[in-house]
Amino acid sequence: MLVEEIRKSFPGLAGTVYSRPLVYFDNAATAMRPIRVISKLEDLSYNHNANIHRAVHRLSAEATEEYENTRDSVQKYLNARSREEIVFTSGTTAAVNLAAFCFGESFIRHGDEILVSEAEHHSNLVPWQMMCERKGAVLKKLPIEDDGTVSLDVLVRMLTPATKLFCVAHITNTLGIENPLKDIVNICHSKNCPVFADGAQGIVHSRTDVQETGVDFYSFSGHKVYAATGTGVLYGRKELLEKMPPYMGGGEMVGTVKFTGTTYAPLPGKFEAGTQNINAIPTLVPALEMAEAMRDTELEKYCEGVSEYIFDALTSNPRIRLFGVPRGAQKKAPIFSFVVDGVHHEDIALILDKMGIAVRSGQMCAEPVMDRFGVTGMVRASLAPYNTMEEAESFIRALERAIKMLS
């Protein structure tokens, strides 16, 4: 009954598509939002709508308090050492671009190397390519194994004195594989190489403790973890952020401004130029509270059962090729990307849609992954803790029917 109680908090799950009950399996793209998040956004828009940090009137003070209290909540959720290490952005993409530009300006010189996992979302690849082009650095690819994992042995071999940063997803958005972040950090730090982790999926499906893992940077989007869109976080170790210049100039990120020169605000202000998404950022508070509530032991066991059912069904069908099949103790999130022999991935997704099943098809913003496995695209079904066994069974029945129709 626990999952049914949770679903009552997400009104979008009660929707219908083509007169059929909606089965929402596109959570890796964006998650549904609970009533508490929607209510928080409405309350701030209606009752506390004022710009932050600037004015002395009451509405501004209330809006500022909501915004800064959110920083404390995120710090606690990530177990960061200080609130100054939490920078608000519009999402993971903005966070990676901020880090790539600012880290590059401070730490990257001509001939330096940036190492990037082959399994990355475009957002954790293209910004580093752009930075390398600007700085005359070299971007190197860390190949992934056939099961989608990062080989720690290969990582050790590829790290050189010229490697200034390793960029890797905590959990890959296509394959659902959870990389051993703490082990990766330990290896990289032994070679004096910092680590940037894309946490867009990790924040949803894994317990994220930046002090325990020792990761130097961690980014995530609010909308994937039940918050409003246009919200995100860049965590960075304070000693690194302090050495990095601002990404953008404008209001709020300054100390003093003269035509003869400008000084910058202390952390994290120097990275938050202009008016932020002040009504939406505070929705991270109820969103992360919901995420924490769904870490209930009983619910996690139920979700594992749902995930195992889908995994077994996909891997037992000889026409289906599932990617990201873990070996041994390797952890996999409930993200299932696959192809069907002789059938185009988009045709599968279109027919599933007509049956009320929402999945993703295409390259999933990870074209190098498609190249790695020799396909033009995949179908991806991605689950959240509010998805049920009944939905999983409906998905498998619909998929089998779609395959027969397209054969």
RODO-2510 file (C-alpha; in nm, 4 decimals, decimal comma):
residues 407
     n   res          X          Y          Z
     1     m     0,0000     0,0000     0,0000
     2     l     0,2955     0,2339     0,0457
     3     v     0,3424     0,2970    -0,3253
     4     e    -0,0287     0,3697    -0,3652
     5     e    -0,0120     0,6279    -0,0878
     6     i     0,2848     0,7942    -0,2553
     7     r     0,1072     0,8050    -0,5915
     8     k    -0,1707     1,0149    -0,4365
     9     s     0,0871     1,2918    -0,3968
    10     f     0,1572     1,2973    -0,7730
    11     p    -0,1569     1,4116    -0,9567
    12     g     0,0030     1,3669    -1,2996
    13     l     0,0139     0,9911    -1,2521
    14     a    -0,3661     0,9764    -1,2563
    15     g    -0,3801     1,1014    -1,6152
    16     t    -0,4997     0,9193    -1,9236
    17     v    -0,3604     0,8960    -2,2785
    18     y    -0,5911     0,8018    -2,5671
    19     s    -0,8505     0,7022    -2,3043
    20     r    -0,6034     0,4624    -2,1436
    21     p    -0,4470     0,4963    -1,7963
    22     l    -0,1106     0,6668    -1,8258
    23     v     0,1966     0,4546    -1,7550
    24     y     0,4731     0,7112    -1,7188
    25     f     0,8083     0,5432    -1,7856
    26     d     1,0043     0,8507    -1,8991
    27     n     1,1274     0,9563    -1,5574
    28     a     1,4930     0,9828    -1,6611
    29     a     1,3889     1,2717    -1,8860
    30     t     1,1789     1,4456    -1,6231
    31     a     0,9921     1,3235    -1,3191
    32     m     0,6369     1,3975    -1,2150
    33     r     0,5896     1,6662    -0,9514
    34     p     0,4153     1,6126    -0,6187
    35     i     0,1421     1,8387    -0,4855
    36     r     0,3786     1,9891    -0,2267
    37     v     0,6121     2,1099    -0,5001
    38     i     0,3275     2,2552    -0,7037
    39     s     0,1866     2,4247    -0,3936
    40     k     0,5259     2,5703    -0,3017
    41     l     0,5630     2,7196    -0,6486
    42     e     0,2145     2,8674    -0,6334
    43     d     0,2639     3,0061    -0,2825
    44     l     0,5875     3,1810    -0,3737
    45     s     0,4389     3,3177    -0,6955
    46     y     0,1272     3,4497    -0,5275
    47     n     0,2389     3,5456    -0,1782
    48     h     0,6158     3,6008    -0,1746
    49     n     0,6907     3,7348    -0,5214
    50     a     0,9818     3,9753    -0,4824
    51     n     1,3443     3,9864    -0,5853
    52     i     1,5913     3,8521    -0,3355
    53     h     1,8901     3,9982    -0,1491
    54     r     1,8275     4,3501    -0,2770
    55     a     1,5467     4,5258    -0,0944
    56     v     1,4599     4,5881     0,2700
    57     h     1,0833     4,5412     0,2360
    58     r     0,9094     4,2419     0,3849
    59     l     0,8305     4,0515     0,0642
    60     s     1,1942     4,0640    -0,0405
    61     a     1,3029     3,9406     0,3015
    62     e     1,0575     3,6498     0,2820
    63     a     1,1655     3,5558    -0,0703
    64     t     1,5312     3,5753     0,0314
    65     e     1,4699     3,3522     0,3312
    66     e     1,2958     3,0893     0,1149
    67     y     1,5818     3,0950    -0,1366
    68     e     1,8649     3,0746     0,1156
    69     n     1,6903     2,8151     0,3294
    70     t     1,6886     2,6007     0,0172
    71     r     2,0662     2,6231     0,0043
    72     d     2,0825     2,4866     0,3580
    73     s     1,8498     2,1994     0,2647
    74     v     2,0597     2,1042    -0,0386
    75     q     2,3786     2,1250     0,1673
    76     k     2,2296     1,8845     0,4196
    77     y     2,0973     1,6480     0,1522
    78     l     2,4371     1,6231    -0,0183
    79     n     2,6259     1,6370     0,3135
    80     a     2,8425     1,9205     0,1844
    81     r     3,0763     2,0809     0,4342
    82     s     2,9387     2,4324     0,3913
    83     r     2,6518     2,6160     0,2267
    84     e     2,9043     2,8170     0,0250
    85     e     2,9682     2,5001    -0,1777
    86     i     2,6111     2,4987    -0,3134
    87     v     2,5616     2,7037    -0,6304
    88     f     2,2150     2,7295    -0,7823
    89     t     2,1797     2,6924    -1,1591
    90     s     1,9008     2,6266    -1,4088
    91     g     1,9900     2,2565    -1,4257
    92     t     2,2655     2,0045    -1,4854
    93     t     2,3554     2,1490    -1,8255
    94     a     2,4059     2,4967    -1,6823
    95     a     2,6035     2,3519    -1,3909
    96     v     2,8426     2,1625    -1,6194
    97     n     2,8910     2,4634    -1,8454
    98     l     2,9625     2,6839    -1,5450
    99     a     3,2165     2,4376    -1,4091
   100     a     3,3793     2,3773    -1,7475
   101     f     3,4333     2,7462    -1,8175
   102     c     3,5448     2,8505    -1,4706
   103     f     3,7602     2,5453    -1,3989
   104     g     3,9187     2,5843    -1,7384
   105     e     4,0055     2,9460    -1,6791
   106     s     4,1795     2,8692    -1,3513
   107     f     4,3353     2,5275    -1,3925
   108     i     4,3727     2,4321    -1,7589
   109     r     4,6687     2,5219    -1,9778
   110     h     4,7743     2,4318    -2,3309
   111     g     4,8477     2,0595    -2,3557
   112     d     4,6588     1,9586    -2,0412
   113     e     4,4175     1,6663    -2,0614
   114     i     4,0517     1,6234    -1,9685
   115     l     3,9373     1,2617    -1,9419
   116     v     3,5680     1,1913    -2,0110
   117     s     3,3808     0,8616    -1,9862
   118     e     3,2408     0,7270    -2,3127
   119     a     2,8957     0,6851    -2,1563
   120     e     2,8299     1,0528    -2,0877
   121     h     2,5256     1,2617    -2,1700
   122     h     2,6098     1,5344    -2,4201
   123     s     2,5882     1,7861    -2,1367
   124     n     2,8883     1,6263    -1,9677
   125     l     3,0873     1,6081    -2,2898
   126     v     3,0273     1,9095    -2,5140
   127     p     3,1103     2,1770    -2,2511
   128     w     3,4454     2,0057    -2,1872
   129     q     3,5108     1,9883    -2,5622
   130     m     3,4422     2,3605    -2,5893
   131     m     3,6721     2,4362    -2,2976
   132     c     3,9517     2,2231    -2,4461
   133     e     3,9203     2,4006    -2,7799
   134     r     3,9395     2,7373    -2,6073
   135     k     4,2348     2,6484    -2,3869
   136     g     4,4320     2,4277    -2,6266
   137     a     4,3809     2,1232    -2,4053
   138     v     4,3276     1,7610    -2,5115
   139     l     4,0029     1,5741    -2,4489
   140     k     4,0485     1,1992    -2,4061
   141     k     3,7824     0,9281    -2,4039
   142     l     3,7718     0,6606    -2,1360
   143     p     3,6142     0,3591    -2,3107
   144     i     3,3362     0,1689    -2,1372
   145     e     3,3037    -0,2072    -2,1168
   146     d     3,0411    -0,4081    -2,3056
   147     d     2,8173    -0,3961    -1,9988
   148     g     2,8475    -0,0174    -1,9813
   149     t     3,0756    -0,0055    -1,6799
   150     v     3,3850     0,2066    -1,6329
   151     s     3,6909    -0,0161    -1,5932
   152     l     3,8933     0,0999    -1,2965
   153     d     4,2013    -0,0727    -1,4385
   154     v     4,1690     0,1220    -1,7624
   155     l     4,1146     0,4407    -1,5645
   156     v     4,4407     0,3863    -1,3776
   157     r     4,6275     0,3343    -1,7053
   158     m     4,4807     0,6403    -1,8735
   159     l     4,5527     0,8875    -1,5937
   160     t     4,8735     1,0827    -1,6587
   161     p     5,0379     1,3826    -1,4937
   162     a     4,8697     1,5913    -1,7654
   163     t     4,5183     1,4752    -1,6665
   164     k     4,3591     1,7671    -1,4838
   165     l     4,0016     1,6360    -1,4488
   166     f     3,7961     1,3194    -1,4940
   167     c     3,4302     1,3643    -1,5874
   168     v     3,1871     1,0785    -1,5281
   169     a     2,8191     1,0142    -1,4642
   170     h     2,7277     0,8881    -1,1195
   171     i     2,4562     0,6844    -1,2959
   172     t     2,4454     0,6796    -1,6742
   173     n     2,1280     0,8146    -1,8331
   174     t     2,1119     0,5503    -2,1067
   175     l     2,2443     0,2344    -1,9428
   176     g     2,1434     0,2917    -1,5817
   177     i     2,4802     0,1698    -1,4560
   178     e     2,5944     0,3159    -1,1242
   179     n     2,9636     0,3905    -1,1330
   180     p     3,1620     0,3286    -0,8114
   181     l     3,2124     0,6968    -0,7443
   182     k     3,4139     0,6614    -0,4250
   183     d     3,6579     0,4162    -0,5867
   184     i     3,6898     0,6409    -0,8898
   185     v     3,7627     0,9429    -0,6717
   186     n     4,0234     0,7532    -0,4694
   187     i     4,2044     0,6461    -0,7858
   188     c     4,1940     0,9913    -0,9408
   189     h     4,2983     1,1703    -0,6232
   190     s     4,5966     0,9365    -0,5911
   191     k     4,7062     1,0863    -0,9243
   192     n     4,6204     1,4441    -0,8167
   193     c     4,3253     1,4501    -1,0555
   194     p     3,9899     1,5987    -0,9444
   195     v     3,6569     1,4382    -1,0417
   196     f     3,3436     1,5977    -1,1836
   197     a     3,0303     1,3824    -1,1460
   198     d     2,7094     1,4276    -1,3412
   199     g     2,4486     1,3448    -1,0786
   200     a     2,1332     1,3987    -1,2844
   201     q     2,0340     1,0332    -1,2339
   202     g     2,2441     0,9672    -0,9257
   203     i     2,0514     1,2191    -0,7170
   204     v     1,7356     1,0142    -0,7841
   205     h     1,8533     0,6561    -0,7560
   206     s     2,1467     0,6638    -0,5137
   207     r     2,2324     0,8109    -0,1774
   208     t     2,4619     1,1015    -0,2547
   209     d     2,7183     1,2001     0,0077
   210     v     2,9811     1,4291    -0,1386
   211     q     3,2047     1,4060     0,1662
   212     e     3,1957     1,0277     0,1763
   213     t     3,2759     0,9921    -0,1930
   214     g     3,5216     1,2818    -0,1889
   215     v     3,3962     1,3995    -0,5293
   216     d     3,5174     1,7483    -0,6223
   217     f     3,2117     1,8564    -0,8244
   218     y     2,8583     1,7173    -0,8386
   219     s     2,5717     1,8506    -1,0481
   220     f     2,2016     1,7732    -1,0769
   221     s     1,8711     1,9045    -1,2108
   222     g     1,5731     1,9664    -0,9885
   223     h     1,3136     1,8486    -1,2392
   224     k     1,4518     1,4938    -1,2379
   225     v     1,4086     1,4707    -0,8618
   226     y     1,0471     1,6047    -0,8443
   227     a     1,1216     1,9815    -0,8255
   228     a     1,0188     2,2506    -1,0715
   229     t     1,1918     2,2833    -1,4058
   230     g     1,4636     2,5449    -1,4436
   231     t     1,6278     2,4478    -1,1156
   232     g     1,9629     2,2853    -1,0552
   233     v     2,2704     2,2646    -0,8369
   234     l     2,6439     2,2666    -0,8792
   235     y     2,8302     2,1411    -0,5745
   236     g     3,1983     2,2243    -0,5721
   237     r     3,4687     2,1911    -0,3097
   238     k     3,5147     2,5322    -0,1552
   239     e     3,8896     2,5460    -0,2113
   240     l     3,8352     2,4904    -0,5833
   241     l     3,5409     2,7283    -0,6209
   242     e     3,7358     3,0043    -0,4501
   243     k     4,0080     2,9813    -0,7156
   244     m     3,7622     2,9824    -1,0066
   245     p     3,6523     3,3112    -1,1687
   246     p     3,2834     3,3929    -1,2212
   247     y     3,1005     3,2503    -1,5200
   248     m     2,8797     3,5554    -1,5834
   249     g     2,8944     3,9185    -1,4797
   250     g     2,6064     4,1344    -1,3638
   251     g     2,4057     4,2148    -1,0557
   252     e     2,4496     4,0337    -0,7252
   253     m     2,7798     3,8634    -0,8121
   254     v     2,9858     4,1694    -0,7303
   255     g     3,1584     4,3201    -0,4295
   256     t     3,2381     4,6679    -0,5567
   257     v     3,2023     4,8012    -0,9105
   258     k     3,4150     5,0843    -1,0497
   259     f     3,5167     5,1716    -1,4029
   260     t     3,8660     5,1111    -1,2789
   261     g     3,7820     4,7526    -1,1794
   262     t     3,5354     4,5195    -1,0081
   263     t     3,5623     4,2862    -0,7124
   264     y     3,3415     3,9796    -0,6742
   265     a     3,1037     3,8605    -0,4068
   266     p     3,2082     3,5768    -0,1769
   267     l     3,0893     3,2228    -0,2451
   268     p     2,8450     3,1235    -0,3718
   269     g     2,7286     3,4681    -0,4818
   270     k     2,9951     3,5239    -0,7447
   271     f     2,8488     3,2369    -0,9488
   272     e     2,4852     3,3518    -0,9255
   273     a     2,4687     3,6616    -1,1443
   274     g     2,1388     3,8363    -1,2046
   275     t     1,7945     3,7346    -1,0897
   276     q     1,7814     3,3620    -1,0265
   277     n     1,4747     3,1399    -1,0684
   278     i     1,3603     3,2686    -0,7322
   279     n     1,0098     3,1199    -0,7302
   280     a     1,1209     2,7753    -0,8468
   281     i     1,4492     2,7127    -0,6613
   282     p     1,2706     2,6712    -0,3233
   283     t     1,0703     2,3800    -0,4672
   284     l     1,3886     2,1801    -0,4162
   285     v     1,3015     2,1674    -0,0465
   286     p     0,9749     1,9681    -0,0716
   287     a     1,1171     1,7739    -0,3668
   288     l     1,4180     1,6490    -0,1723
   289     e     1,1932     1,5781     0,1266
   290     m     0,9842     1,3593    -0,1027
   291     a     1,2951     1,1891    -0,2386
   292     e     1,4075     1,1145     0,1157
   293     a     1,0647     0,9807     0,2115
   294     m     1,0792     0,7396    -0,0815
   295     r     1,3993     0,5865     0,0539
   296     d     1,1754     0,3800     0,2810
   297     t     1,3094     0,0246     0,3145
   298     e     0,9779    -0,1399     0,2323
   299     l     0,9287     0,0792    -0,0764
   300     e     1,2846     0,0191    -0,1958
   301     k     1,2268    -0,3570    -0,1735
   302     y     0,9058    -0,3203    -0,3729
   303     c     1,0816    -0,1106    -0,6384
   304     e     1,3561    -0,3711    -0,6680
   305     g     1,0909    -0,6301    -0,7419
   306     v     0,9370    -0,4141    -1,0144
   307     s     1,2788    -0,3516    -1,1658
   308     e     1,3721    -0,7207    -1,1561
   309     y     1,0478    -0,8126    -1,3286
   310     i     1,1180    -0,5771    -1,6204
   311     f     1,4828    -0,6835    -1,6382
   312     d     1,3913    -1,0517    -1,6526
   313     a     1,1205    -0,9934    -1,9137
   314     l     1,3497    -0,7935    -2,1411
   315     t     1,6469    -1,0276    -2,1119
   316     s     1,4364    -1,3406    -2,1691
   317     n     1,3046    -1,2208    -2,5052
   318     p     1,5521    -1,3290    -2,7777
   319     r     1,4509    -1,0400    -3,0051
   320     i     1,5324    -0,7762    -2,7452
   321     r     1,8852    -0,6536    -2,6837
   322     l     1,9107    -0,4794    -2,3473
   323     f     2,2080    -0,2508    -2,2868
   324     g     2,3700    -0,2002    -1,9498
   325     v     2,3388    -0,5522    -1,8150
   326     p     2,5469    -0,5449    -1,4955
   327     r     2,8022    -0,8025    -1,3929
   328     g     2,8266    -0,9368    -1,0390
   329     a     2,7681    -0,6752    -0,7742
   330     q     2,7502    -0,3866    -1,0226
   331     k     2,4462    -0,1704    -0,9396
   332     k     2,1868    -0,0765    -1,1985
   333     a     1,9160     0,1854    -1,1640
   334     p     1,5678     0,1128    -1,3086
   335     i     1,6682     0,2536    -1,6474
   336     f     1,6218     0,0083    -1,9354
   337     s     1,7480     0,0953    -2,2830
   338     f     1,7001    -0,1630    -2,5540
   339     v     1,6492    -0,2345    -2,9234
   340     v     1,4309    -0,4922    -3,0942
   341     d     1,5771    -0,6873    -3,3851
   342     g     1,4323    -0,5701    -3,7154
   343     v     1,2210    -0,2920    -3,5622
   344     h     1,2927     0,0803    -3,5498
   345     h     1,3089     0,2233    -3,1984
   346     e     1,0739     0,5115    -3,2765
   347     d     0,8065     0,2786    -3,4137
   348     i     0,8107     0,0890    -3,0841
   349     a     0,7751     0,4124    -2,8858
   350     l     0,4899     0,5395    -3,1041
   351     i     0,2862     0,2228    -3,0636
   352     l     0,3531     0,2127    -2,6904
   353     d     0,2283     0,5697    -2,6702
   354     k    -0,1010     0,4675    -2,8306
   355     m    -0,1306     0,2074    -2,5548
   356     g    -0,0768     0,4695    -2,2845
   357     i     0,2899     0,3891    -2,2190
   358     a     0,5259     0,6887    -2,2157
   359     v     0,8864     0,5937    -2,2979
   360     r     1,1783     0,7670    -2,4663
   361     s     1,3267     0,6744    -2,8023
   362     g     1,6279     0,8007    -2,9941
   363     q     1,9847     0,8758    -2,8931
   364     m     1,9012     0,9988    -2,5400
   365     c     2,1494     1,2871    -2,5841
   366     a     2,4267     1,0277    -2,5791
   367     e     2,5319     0,9743    -2,9403
   368     p     2,8744     0,8272    -2,8483
   369     v     2,6929     0,5525    -2,6561
   370     m     2,4908     0,4702    -2,9658
   371     d     2,8127     0,4557    -3,1687
   372     r     2,9747     0,2355    -2,9051
   373     f     2,7016    -0,0266    -2,9389
   374     g     2,6458     0,0124    -3,3132
   375     v     2,2862     0,1359    -3,3087
   376     t     2,1117     0,4485    -3,4341
   377     g     1,8931     0,4782    -3,1256
   378     m     1,7279     0,2905    -2,8434
   379     v     1,4001     0,2666    -2,6568
   380     r     1,4329     0,3682    -2,2914
   381     a     1,1927     0,2855    -2,0112
   382     s     1,2910     0,4633    -1,6910
   383     l     1,1118     0,4191    -1,3611
   384     a     1,0682     0,6129    -1,0394
   385     p     0,9703     0,4821    -0,6948
   386     y     0,6060     0,5678    -0,7642
   387     n     0,5810     0,3202    -1,0517
   388     t     0,3973    -0,0040    -0,9790
   389     m     0,4173    -0,3717    -1,0671
   390     e     0,0853    -0,3384    -1,2487
   391     e     0,2368    -0,0688    -1,4689
   392     a     0,5412    -0,2857    -1,5344
   393     e     0,3174    -0,5736    -1,6422
   394     s     0,1180    -0,3398    -1,8687
   395     f     0,4425    -0,2178    -2,0246
   396     i     0,5683    -0,5679    -2,1015
   397     r     0,2315    -0,6747    -2,2470
   398     a     0,2207    -0,3625    -2,4621
   399     l     0,5803    -0,4106    -2,5755
   400     e     0,5158    -0,7712    -2,6765
   401     r     0,2068    -0,6616    -2,8676
   402     a     0,4003    -0,3812    -3,0401
   403     i     0,6733    -0,6238    -3,1484
   404     k     0,4152    -0,8590    -3,3005
   405     m     0,2459    -0,5726    -3,4840
   406     l     0,5763    -0,4541    -3,6319
   407     s     0,7093    -0,7972    -3,7267
***
